[in-house]
């Protein structure tokens, strides 16, 4: 089995910064895509950013220029540096990964438990 554990959420004032981390552990051969999603109260879960094993990145328009995704493949960890935070960034942030558990096996999707980010005005 594979587990994703997030950390780094919290309460911050508008304009502040937070850094989220998500560490994957368990039976892992390789991690193809790692990503962050978020879900605000009463809204659908939305994609924030993705990063591939080749470090190609993608961002939602709402966070471009403010958030930076990165990964440490040796640690099976993905990070999300969030700067210039706005109240509308308030949400539960979820880590997501597509993991290949063996050399010839299929890839599976995994989610973390979520971490709360609250930005006060």
Secondary structure, 3 states (H helix, E strand, C coil): CEEEEEECCEEEECCCCEEEEEEEEECCCEEEEEEEEEECCCCCCEEEEEEECCCCEEECCCCCCCEEEEEEHHHCEEEEEECCCCHHHCEEEEEEEEEECCCCCCEEEEECCCEEEEEEC
